[in-house]
């Protein structure tokens, strides 16, 4: 009896988070100039890639996946690669934000799907999952899919908001203190998920520290 109730609660919490995610993006982008914002975001991605350049070299012939890409994912900073970008809200972003137009990115194939349900016949050399994994409905299945879409010898680049304090990690699992994220883990928790799927962690870098969360990037090889 408990399992169906837990599944129902998980679905409900995920749907609420998706609604707030779209609302957040619409409010965030409302007063921004599109060209200026995309230039800023592209520079942000480029600076992040420089931080992990010692363990990640991106060649134009590498096949790339951007999972949970949002309206301005890392796909905007990789014009020389063949990219598949995946997000369940892509169609809504296109219709309601004005900042996302697939035609602006001819090197990118866009797929409107969740991380858990996305599959590919040919795994990718590089898989980016940037600030996405704690937005999924099913965390275990999410990490299983990260493994499934990453080629043997491939590289996974994950960015995450990880709790700084155990107290708030457990508290936010029961109250909506962080409504955008259905899942609440610390850095060690995410690393455990990666290692369980057979990934070898190559580098962990702190991007930004706030009171509740540290924003981290993790590079791992399969």
N, C-alpha and C positions, 0 to 999 in steps of 0.2 A: 504493500500500500504506500509506503514512504517513497519508493522510487518514482511512481507516476506523479506524486505531488511535487517532488523535487524537480522533475523534468518540466512540469507545468510552471513552477516558479521561475526556473531558469529561462524558459521561453518568454514569460511575461517580463522579466527584468531586462532581457535583451531587447525586446520590442520597445520598451520605455527608453532604453539607452539610445536606440537608433533614432527615435523621435527627437530626443534632446540633441543628438549629434547633428541632425539636419538643421534644427532650430539654431544651434550654436553657429554653424557655418553661415547661415543666412544673415544672422545678426553681425557676425564678425566681418563679413565681406561687404555689408550694406554700404558703408561709407568709404570704401577703399577704391582707389583707381586701379583698374584691371592691369594695365601695363606695369605700373609701379609695383603692385603687389606681386605679380609673377616674376619680375626682375628680382625683388627681394627674396622670394621663395627659392628661386633658382640659385641665387648666391648662397642661401642657407644650406641647401643640399650640397653645393660644391664645397663649402667649408667643412661640412660633416665628412664628406668623402676624403678630404685632405687629412682629417684626424686619424683615419684608419688606413691611410695609403701604404703604411709599412706592411700590412697584411692583406691588402686588397688592391689589385691592379686590374683596371677595367679596360679590356681590349674591345675594339669595335666588332669583332667576330663572336663575342660572347652573347649567348641568348639569355635575356633578362626577363624576370617576372617581378612586378610590383604589386604585391598582395595587400588589399586594403588601401588602395592608392589615394582615395579622396579626390577632390577636384584639382589638386595641384601637387600630386605625389612626386616621388623622385624621378618619375618618367620624364618630367619637364627638363631635367638636367642632363639627360643622356640621349642627345639627338643622333648619335652615331651608332646606336645599338638597336637591334630588333627587340621590341618590348611587348609583353602582354601585361596589361594593367587590369586589375580585378577589384571591383567594389560593388556591394549590393545597392548602393545609392547613386550610381553613376547617372542613370536616366533622370533622377530627380535633380541632381546637381546641374545637369545640362539644361533642364527646363526652368529651374527656379533660382539659380544663382547668377547666371550671366557670365561667370568666370571660367566655365568649363565647356569647351567646344572640341569634340574629337577631331575635327578637321584641322585643328591647329597642330596636331601631332601625327604626321603621316607615317612615322616609323613605329607607331604604337597601335596595337590591336586592343580594343577595350571590351571587357567582358563584365556584364552586370550579373554578379553572383557573389555568394558568401565565400569566405576562405574555406570553410569546412566542406562545401559542395563542389568547389572548383577542382577539375581534374585536367590532365593533359596527357596526350599520347607520347610526347617527347619531353622529358624533364629538362629543367633549365640549369644553365651554368651558374647563374647568380639569381638568388631569390631575396628580394627586399620585402620586409614586413615591418613597416615603419609606423610606430605608434598605433598598431592595429590589433595585436594578439589579445589584449585585454578588452577589446570590443566584441569579440566573438561570442556566440551563444554557448558553444561547447569547447572548453579549453583543451581537454585531452584530444579530441578529434582535430582541433586546430593544429596542434603540434604534430599529430600524425600526418596531416596533409602537408605541412611544411616539409616533412621528410619525404613524402611521396612525390612532390613536384620538384624537388632538388635532385639534380643528377649525382650519381656517385662521383666523388671528387669535386663536387660543386661547393659553392659557398653561400651561406645564409647570413644576411645582415638584418639584425633585429633591433628596433628601438622601442623602449618601454618606459612607462612610468612605474617605478618600483617604490614601495613604501619604505620610509626611513625608520619607522617605529612600529614594533610588533603590536602595540596596543591599538593604534589606529587601523592597522591592517585588519585585525579581527573586528573592531567596531564597525568599519565601513562594509563589512560583509553582511551586517544585520540592519544597518540604517543607510539611507540614501545620501551619505556624505560625499559621494563621488558618483553621481548618477550617470555620467557619461560612460563609465567603465563597469560592466557587470561583474568583473573579476578583480580581486584584490590580492596581490602577492608582493613579497619583497624580492630583491635581486636574487638571493639564493634559491627562491622558489622557481623563478624562471630558468635559472641555470640547471636546476634539477629536471625540469621538463625537457630541456634541450639534450641533456646527457642521457635521459631515458630513451630518447629517439636515436641515440648513437652519434650525435653531433659532438665534435671536439671543439671546445671554445678556444679561439685564437687570440682574441683581444676583448677587453671590457673597458669602456671609456665613459666617464661621467661627463655629460653634456651640460647639465644645469642642475643645481640643487635648490629646492624650495623646502618649505617646512615639512609638509606631509610626504612629498615624493622627491626622489632623485630621477632625473631623466637620463637614461643610459643608452648607449649603443653597444651591441654585442655582435662580434663577428665569429662565426663558427663554420667549420668545414664538415662535410659529410663523408 
